[in-house]
Amino acid sequence: MGEATQPTALGTTIPYATTAVVFEPLRVEFIVDSNLENWKSLYSWIRNITNIENDTEHNILYNTWHIKANLEILDPINCSTVDLKFTFHNVIPINLGGINFQTDSSDVNIVKSSAAFKYSYYNMTPDAPSNLLEDL
């Protein structure tokens, strides 16, 4: 959150919170499925909002690529129950990690990649209503 300062006659300043908030990017690590479908879907998303090859293709409308995304934290005991849900607003991908292909391993190899996203804000469900001020 940004801050502004108000000078005083006493040789010090008074800090004030601004209304602008900038969040850190959302960074996730994920297991790449056997057909690379989840990795390819993120790659396609990036291709569809950029003009890598030219300026007429792969540049879909703003309203279709600024979306909401949900991240659900599951109950560690009952993995079908959602403990906490985050809804990120105006999400765009800013980074897609590479994939390490390994052919010299005889065991099953779990392949992972990573991605990072920028967003304008997020909501939590359930929220902490006792911490949110209704009226001052």
Backbone as a printed PyTorch tensor [residue, N CA C, xyz], in Angstrom:
tensor([[[  0.8510,  -1.1620,   0.0000],
         [  0.0000,   0.0000,   0.0000],
         [  0.8980,   1.2270,   0.0000]],

        [[  0.5020,   2.1890,  -0.7650],
         [  1.2800,   3.4170,  -0.8350],
         [  1.0460,   4.3090,   0.3660]],

        [[  1.8880,   5.3170,   0.4800],
         [  1.7210,   6.2580,   1.5840],
         [  1.9950,   7.6720,   1.0860]],

        [[  1.3790,   8.6040,   1.7460],
         [  1.6490,  10.0230,   1.5250],
         [  2.0150,  10.6110,   2.8820]],

        [[  2.7610,  11.6830,   2.8520],
         [  3.1380,  12.3110,   4.1260],
         [  2.6640,  13.7510,   4.1720]],

        [[  2.2960,  14.1570,   5.3630],
         [  1.8700,  15.5380,   5.5940],
         [  2.9340,  16.2070,   6.4510]],

        [[  3.5110,  17.3010,   5.9530],
         [  4.5010,  18.0120,   6.7710],
         [  3.8290,  18.6660,   7.9770]],

        [[  4.5980,  18.8620,   9.0150],
         [  4.1090,  19.5760,  10.1990],
         [  5.1270,  20.6680,  10.5470]],

        [[  4.7400,  21.5520,  11.4290],
         [  5.6470,  22.6110,  11.8720],
         [  6.6390,  22.0990,  12.9140]],

        [[  6.5320,  20.8470,  13.3040],
         [  7.3420,  20.2930,  14.3690],
         [  8.5880,  19.5650,  13.8740]],

        [[  8.8700,  19.6180,  12.5860],
         [ 10.0590,  18.9560,  12.0700],
         [  9.8740,  17.4690,  11.8110]],

        [[  8.6590,  17.0160,  11.7930],
         [  8.3640,  15.6170,  11.4920],
         [  7.1990,  15.5710,  10.5060]],

        [[  6.8650,  14.4200,  10.0300],
         [  5.7390,  14.2750,   9.1090],
         [  4.7460,  13.2810,   9.6780]],

        [[  3.5290,  13.3530,   9.1650],
         [  2.4740,  12.4170,   9.5570],
         [  2.1880,  11.5280,   8.3540]],

        [[  2.3300,  10.1890,   8.4890],
         [  2.0380,   9.3080,   7.3540],
         [  0.5360,   9.0860,   7.1850]],

        [[  0.1010,   9.0420,   5.9390],
         [ -1.2830,   8.7360,   5.5950],
         [ -1.2930,   7.6220,   4.5730]],

        [[ -2.2090,   6.6830,   4.7370],
         [ -2.3510,   5.6040,   3.7590],
         [ -3.0400,   6.1420,   2.5120]],

        [[ -2.5310,   5.7610,   1.3560],
         [ -3.1990,   6.1200,   0.1120],
         [ -4.2000,   5.0260,  -0.2300]],

        [[ -4.9860,   5.2500,  -1.2540],
         [ -5.9670,   4.2400,  -1.6430],
         [ -5.4160,   3.2660,  -2.6760]],

        [[ -4.1650,   3.4080,  -3.0710],
         [ -3.5720,   2.5230,  -4.0750],
         [ -2.8960,   1.3320,  -3.3960]],

        [[ -3.2040,   0.1540,  -3.8930],
         [ -2.6030,  -1.0700,  -3.3810],
         [ -1.9900,  -1.8210,  -4.5550]],

        [[ -0.7760,  -2.3170,  -4.3810],
         [ -0.1230,  -3.1340,  -5.3920],
         [  0.2690,  -4.4460,  -4.7260]],

        [[ -0.2690,  -5.5550,  -5.2380],
         [  0.0050,  -6.8630,  -4.6560],
         [  1.1780,  -7.5300,  -5.3610]],

        [[  1.8770,  -8.3750,  -4.6300],
         [  2.9190,  -9.2080,  -5.2210],
         [  2.2650, -10.1430,  -6.2380]],

        [[  3.0030, -10.5780,  -7.2440],
         [  2.4240, -11.5450,  -8.1850],
         [  2.0700, -12.8580,  -7.4840]],

        [[  1.0610, -13.5240,  -7.9980],
         [  0.7030, -14.8620,  -7.5490],
         [  1.6250, -15.8360,  -8.2730]],

        [[  2.3960, -16.6010,  -7.5070],
         [  3.3220, -17.5700,  -8.0950],
         [  2.8710, -18.9720,  -7.6970]],

        [[  2.7510, -19.8550,  -8.6860],
         [  2.3150, -21.2190,  -8.4290],
         [  3.2790, -22.2060,  -9.0790]],

        [[  3.4220, -23.3520,  -8.4390],
         [  4.1570, -24.4640,  -9.0250],
         [  3.1470, -25.5820,  -9.2100]],

        [[  3.1850, -26.2530, -10.3590],
         [  2.1890, -27.2670, -10.6440],
         [  2.8200, -28.4740, -11.3180]],

        [[  2.1660, -29.6170, -11.1640],
         [  2.5890, -30.8380, -11.8400],
         [  2.0570, -30.7810, -13.2610]],

        [[  2.9330, -30.9940, -14.2150],
         [  2.5440, -30.9840, -15.6300],
         [  1.9560, -32.3510, -15.9500]],

        [[  0.7350, -32.3650, -16.5070],
         [  0.1070, -33.6440, -16.8220],
         [  0.7740, -34.2990, -18.0310]],

        [[  0.4490, -35.5630, -18.2720],
         [  1.1830, -36.3600, -19.2620],
         [  1.0840, -35.8250, -20.6890]],

        [[  0.0030, -35.1510, -21.0330],
         [ -0.1400, -34.5920, -22.3830],
         [  0.2270, -33.1050, -22.4420]],

        [[  0.7600, -32.5760, -21.3660],
         [  1.1310, -31.1660, -21.2450],
         [ -0.0700, -30.2260, -21.3890]],

        [[ -1.2740, -30.7290, -21.1890],
         [ -2.4760, -29.9140, -21.4170],
         [ -2.5180, -28.6830, -20.5310]],

        [[ -2.2140, -28.8270, -19.2480],
         [ -2.2890, -27.6640, -18.3660],
         [ -1.2000, -26.6460, -18.7140]],

        [[ -0.0070, -27.1100, -19.0530],
         [  1.0630, -26.1860, -19.4570],
         [  0.7210, -25.5090, -20.7800]],

        [[  0.1980, -26.2930, -21.7480],
         [ -0.1480, -25.7270, -23.0600],
         [ -1.2960, -24.7250, -22.9610]],

        [[ -2.2120, -24.9160, -22.0110],
         [ -3.3140, -23.9610, -21.8830],
         [ -2.7950, -22.6080, -21.3900]],

        [[ -1.8170, -22.6150, -20.4730],
         [ -1.2140, -21.3500, -20.0460],
         [ -0.4170, -20.7100, -21.1810]],

        [[  0.2980, -21.5320, -21.9530],
         [  1.0520, -21.0200, -23.0960],
         [  0.0930, -20.3770, -24.1150]],

        [[ -1.0290, -21.0350, -24.3780],
         [ -2.0140, -20.4820, -25.3180],
         [ -2.5910, -19.1740, -24.8140]],

        [[ -2.8300, -19.0820, -23.5230],
         [ -3.3410, -17.8480, -22.9300],
         [ -2.3590, -16.7080, -23.1970]],

        [[ -1.0800, -16.9570, -22.9630],
         [ -0.0630, -15.9260, -23.2190],
         [ -0.0240, -15.5720, -24.6970]],

        [[ -0.0510, -16.5790, -25.5640],
         [ -0.0200, -16.3170, -27.0100],
         [ -1.2420, -15.5130, -27.4650]],

        [[ -2.3860, -15.7910, -26.8530],
         [ -3.6200, -15.1290, -27.2740],
         [ -3.7130, -13.6710, -26.8470]],

        [[ -2.9090, -13.2360, -25.9000],
         [ -2.9770, -11.8320, -25.4780],
         [ -1.7600, -11.0410, -25.9220]],

        [[ -0.9150, -11.6600, -26.7330],
         [  0.2800, -10.9620, -27.2060],
         [  0.3370, -10.9890, -28.7320]],

        [[  1.2670, -10.2720, -29.2870],
         [  1.4700, -10.2890, -30.7390],
         [  2.9080, -10.7160, -31.0340]],

        [[  3.2060, -11.9640, -30.6970],
         [  4.5600, -12.4920, -30.8530],
         [  4.9900, -12.4990, -32.3160]],

        [[  4.1110, -12.9840, -33.2100],
         [  4.4810, -13.1250, -34.6170],
         [  4.1590, -11.8930, -35.4500]],

        [[  2.9970, -11.3010, -35.2100],
         [  2.5980, -10.1080, -35.9540],
         [  1.5530,  -9.3690, -35.1450]],

        [[  1.0850,  -8.2640, -35.6670],
         [  0.1480,  -7.4580, -34.8760],
         [ -1.3120,  -7.6540, -35.2610]],

        [[ -1.6260,  -8.6980, -36.0120],
         [ -3.0230,  -8.9330, -36.3720],
         [ -3.5690, -10.2250, -35.7870]],

        [[ -2.7140, -11.1960, -35.5000],
         [ -3.1690, -12.4530, -34.9260],
         [ -2.8810, -12.4890, -33.4340]],

        [[ -3.5180, -13.4190, -32.7640],
         [ -3.2440, -13.7080, -31.3510],
         [ -3.3310, -12.4770, -30.4620]],

        [[ -4.3010, -11.6440, -30.6910],
         [ -4.4490, -10.4750, -29.8380],
         [ -5.9360, -10.2870, -29.5530]],

        [[ -6.4640, -11.1560, -28.6880],
         [ -7.8920, -11.1560, -28.4270],
         [ -8.3070,  -9.9410, -27.6140]],

        [[ -9.5940,  -9.7010, -27.5480],
         [-10.1260,  -8.5190, -26.8930],
         [ -9.8130,  -8.4800, -25.4000]],

        [[ -9.6140,  -7.2840, -24.9110],
         [ -9.2760,  -7.0400, -23.4990],
         [-10.2580,  -7.7490, -22.5650]],

        [[-11.5500,  -7.6550, -22.8440],
         [-12.5580,  -8.2190, -21.9370],
         [-12.4660,  -9.7280, -21.8300]],

        [[-11.8980, -10.3930, -22.8190],
         [-11.8630, -11.8540, -22.7740],
         [-10.6170, -12.3890, -22.0910]],

        [[ -9.5920, -11.5810, -21.8800],
         [ -8.4090, -12.1180, -21.2100],
         [ -8.1540, -11.5310, -19.8390]],

        [[ -8.8990, -10.5290, -19.4170],
         [ -8.8590, -10.0830, -18.0200],
         [ -9.9820, -10.8190, -17.3050]],

        [[ -9.6250, -11.8540, -16.6080],
         [-10.6340, -12.7410, -16.0450],
         [-10.4630, -12.8820, -14.5390]],

        [[-11.3630, -13.6530, -13.9440],
         [-11.2420, -14.0510, -12.5450],
         [-10.6390, -15.4470, -12.5090]],

        [[ -9.8560, -15.7150, -11.4850],
         [ -9.2870, -17.0470, -11.2910],
         [ -9.4480, -17.4260,  -9.8260]],

        [[ -9.7420, -18.6830,  -9.5870],
         [ -9.9350, -19.1680,  -8.2270],
         [ -8.8070, -20.0880,  -7.8200]],

        [[ -8.3770, -19.9480,  -6.5880],
         [ -7.4040, -20.8450,  -5.9720],
         [ -8.0680, -21.3870,  -4.7170]],

        [[ -8.2040, -22.7020,  -4.6320],
         [ -8.8770, -23.3220,  -3.5040],
         [ -7.8860, -24.1050,  -2.6650]],

        [[ -7.8930, -23.8540,  -1.3580],
         [ -7.0590, -24.5690,  -0.4060],
         [ -7.9300, -25.6510,   0.2150]],

        [[ -7.5440, -26.9030,   0.0050],
         [ -8.3600, -28.0190,   0.4770],
         [ -8.0430, -28.3680,   1.9200]],

        [[ -9.0510, -28.9190,   2.5950],
         [ -8.8800, -29.4320,   3.9440],
         [ -7.8610, -30.5680,   3.8840]],

        [[ -6.8180, -30.5520,   4.7420],
         [ -5.7790, -31.5810,   4.6590],
         [ -6.2730, -32.9830,   5.0080]],

        [[ -7.3730, -33.0920,   5.7410],
         [ -7.8870, -34.4110,   6.1220],
         [ -8.9280, -34.8890,   5.1120]],

        [[ -9.8800, -34.0310,   4.7930],
         [-10.9080, -34.3720,   3.8120],
         [-10.6310, -33.5480,   2.5560]],

        [[ -9.8810, -34.0990,   1.6450],
         [ -9.3930, -33.3440,   0.4770],
         [-10.4860, -32.9290,  -0.4930]],

        [[-11.7340, -33.2840,  -0.2220],
         [-12.8150, -32.8270,  -1.0970],
         [-13.5040, -31.5870,  -0.5400]],

        [[-13.0960, -31.1440,   0.6430],
         [-13.6790, -29.9650,   1.2690],
         [-12.7340, -28.7730,   1.1270]],

        [[-13.2910, -27.6510,   0.6740],
         [-12.4870, -26.4380,   0.5030],
         [-12.4510, -25.6810,   1.8270]],

        [[-11.2430, -25.4640,   2.3510],
         [-11.0700, -24.6930,   3.5840],
         [-11.1000, -23.1990,   3.3190]],

        [[-10.4480, -22.7920,   2.2430],
         [-10.2920, -21.3800,   1.9360],
         [-10.2380, -21.2060,   0.4250]],

        [[-10.9410, -20.1980,  -0.0700],
         [-10.9740, -19.9420,  -1.5060],
         [-10.5440, -18.5020,  -1.7530]],

        [[ -9.6160, -18.3110,  -2.6910],
         [ -9.1760, -16.9930,  -3.1140],
         [ -9.7000, -16.7600,  -4.5270]],

        [[-10.3190, -15.6190,  -4.7500],
         [-10.7490, -15.2270,  -6.0930],
         [ -9.9290, -14.0220,  -6.5050]],

        [[ -9.0990, -14.2030,  -7.5410],
         [ -8.2300, -13.1440,  -8.0610],
         [ -8.9370, -12.4700,  -9.2230]],

        [[ -8.9420, -11.1370,  -9.2440],
         [ -9.6570, -10.3720, -10.2730],
         [ -8.6720,  -9.7460, -11.2570]],

        [[ -9.0800,  -9.7210, -12.5280],
         [ -8.2750,  -9.1400, -13.6210],
         [ -6.8970,  -9.7990, -13.7130]],

        [[ -6.9020, -11.1120, -13.7930],
         [ -5.6860, -11.9150, -13.8060],
         [ -5.0870, -11.9670, -15.2040]],

        [[ -3.7640, -11.7960, -15.2670],
         [ -3.0370, -12.0380, -16.5140],
         [ -1.7690, -12.8290, -16.1890]],

        [[ -1.3790, -13.7490, -17.0680],
         [ -0.1250, -14.4680, -16.8400],
         [  1.0590, -13.5740, -17.1920]],

        [[  2.0830, -13.5780, -16.3470],
         [  3.2790, -12.7770, -16.6390],
         [  4.5200, -13.6510, -16.8000]],

        [[  4.3960, -14.9300, -16.4340],
         [  5.5450, -15.8140, -16.5700],
         [  5.0610, -17.2480, -16.6330]],

        [[  5.6560, -18.0250, -17.5280],
         [  5.4050, -19.4650, -17.6000],
         [  6.7550, -20.1510, -17.6120]],

        [[  7.0010, -20.9900, -16.6160],
         [  8.2740, -21.6850, -16.5070],
         [  8.4310, -22.7430, -17.5830]],

        [[  9.6550, -23.1250, -17.8000],
         [  9.9540, -24.1690, -18.7710],
         [  9.6700, -25.5560, -18.2110]],

        [[  9.8910, -26.5500, -19.0400],
         [  9.7040, -27.9440, -18.6510],
         [ 11.0320, -28.6540, -18.8580]],

        [[ 11.5070, -29.3490, -17.8360],
         [ 12.7250, -30.1450, -17.9560],
         [ 12.3530, -31.5480, -18.4030]],

        [[ 12.7670, -31.9090, -19.6050],
         [ 12.5250, -33.2460, -20.1180],
         [ 13.7320, -34.1080, -19.7700]],

        [[ 13.4770, -35.2650, -19.1480],
         [ 14.5540, -36.1420, -18.7280],
         [ 14.3030, -37.5250, -19.3100]],

        [[ 15.2440, -38.0410, -20.0750],
         [ 15.0690, -39.3450, -20.7220],
         [ 15.9410, -40.4330, -20.1240]],

        [[ 16.8050, -40.1020, -19.1990],
         [ 17.7210, -41.1060, -18.6560],
         [ 17.2550, -41.7000, -17.3290]],

        [[ 16.0210, -41.4720, -16.9520],
         [ 15.4960, -41.9820, -15.6970],
         [ 14.6200, -43.1970, -15.9620]],

        [[ 14.8300, -44.2700, -15.1950],
         [ 14.0110, -45.4680, -15.3710],
         [ 12.7530, -45.4240, -14.5090]],

        [[ 12.7290, -44.5640, -13.5050],
         [ 11.5680, -44.4290, -12.6290],
         [ 10.5820, -43.4310, -13.2150]],

        [[  9.3890, -43.4430, -12.6450],
         [  8.3960, -42.4380, -13.0110],
         [  8.9210, -41.0860, -12.5510]],

        [[  8.8980, -40.1210, -13.4290],
         [  9.4450, -38.7990, -13.1300],
         [  8.3020, -37.7960, -13.0970]],

        [[  8.0940, -37.1470, -11.9720],
         [  7.0530, -36.1190, -11.8740],
         [  7.6310, -34.8240, -12.4070]],

        [[  7.0180, -34.3160, -13.4590],
         [  7.4930, -33.0960, -14.1120],
         [  6.7040, -31.9200, -13.5560]],

        [[  7.4210, -30.8790, -13.1510],
         [  6.7850, -29.6800, -12.6120],
         [  7.1900, -28.4630, -13.4300]],

        [[  6.3370, -27.4630, -13.3710],
         [  6.6460, -26.1670, -13.9650],
         [  6.0750, -25.1080, -13.0280]],

        [[  6.2260, -23.8630, -13.3990],
         [  5.7190, -22.7800, -12.5580],
         [  5.1100, -21.6990, -13.4370]],

        [[  4.3280, -20.8670, -12.8150],
         [  3.7100, -19.7410, -13.5150],
         [  3.5310, -18.6020, -12.5220]],

        [[  3.4810, -17.3920, -13.0520],
         [  3.2360, -16.2120, -12.2180],
         [  2.1650, -15.3700, -12.8900]],

        [[  1.3390, -14.7360, -12.0830],
         [  0.2080, -13.9550, -12.5690],
         [  0.1550, -12.6180, -11.8380]],

        [[ -0.2070, -11.5680, -12.5420],
         [ -0.5270, -10.2750, -11.9350],
         [ -2.0490, -10.1870, -11.8660]],

        [[ -2.5360,  -9.4270, -10.9230],
         [ -3.9710,  -9.2790, -10.7190],
         [ -4.2060,  -7.9470, -10.0350]],

        [[ -5.4500,  -7.4690, -10.0690],
         [ -5.7180,  -6.1790,  -9.4500],
         [ -6.0220,  -6.3150,  -7.9580]],

        [[ -6.7730,  -7.3490,  -7.5740],
         [ -7.0680,  -7.5780,  -6.1570],
         [ -7.6300,  -8.9860,  -6.0110]],

        [[ -7.8180,  -9.4190,  -4.7610],
         [ -8.4130, -10.7300,  -4.5210],
         [ -9.3570, -10.6690,  -3.3350]],

        [[-10.2620, -11.6520,  -3.2890],
         [-11.1760, -11.8480,  -2.1650],
         [-10.9120, -13.2160,  -1.5720]],

        [[-11.1520, -13.3440,  -0.2710],
         [-11.0520, -14.6310,   0.4080],
         [-12.4370, -15.0630,   0.8660]],

        [[-12.7050, -16.3700,   0.7640],
         [-13.9410, -16.9330,   1.2720],
         [-13.5810, -18.1680,   2.0900]],

        [[-13.9120, -18.2940,   3.3420],
         [-14.5700, -17.2540,   4.1180],
         [-13.6030, -16.1240,   4.4480]],

        [[-14.1420, -14.9390,   4.4940],
         [-13.3500, -13.7600,   4.8180],
         [-13.2520, -13.6420,   6.3320]],

        [[-12.5740, -12.6410,   6.7810],
         [-12.4640, -12.3800,   8.2180],
         [-13.2960, -11.1580,   8.5340]],

        [[-14.6260, -11.2830,   8.5820],
         [-15.4830, -10.0990,   8.7490],
         [-15.2290,  -9.3380,  10.0230]],

        [[-14.7370,  -9.9940,  11.0530],
         [-14.4820,  -9.2750,  12.2990],
         [-13.3100,  -8.2930,  12.1310]],

        [[-12.4930,  -8.4980,  11.1030],
         [-11.3570,  -7.6160,  10.8690],
         [-11.6770,  -6.4860,   9.8710]],

        [[-12.8040,  -6.5900,   9.2010],
         [-13.1740,  -5.5790,   8.2190],
         [-14.0540,  -4.5270,   8.8920]],

        [[-13.7060,  -3.2760,   8.7220],
         [-14.4550,  -2.2040,   9.3660],
         [-15.6210,  -1.8030,   8.4920]],

        [[-16.8030,  -1.8090,   9.0580],
         [-17.9860,  -1.3590,   8.3410],
         [-18.0710,   0.1720,   8.4000]],

        [[-18.0650,   0.6890,   9.5940],
         [-18.1150,   2.1350,   9.8040],
         [-17.0910,   2.5020,  10.8740]],

        [[-16.4940,   3.6350,  10.7140],
         [-15.5370,   4.0920,  11.7280],
         [-16.2130,   4.9860,  12.7410]]])
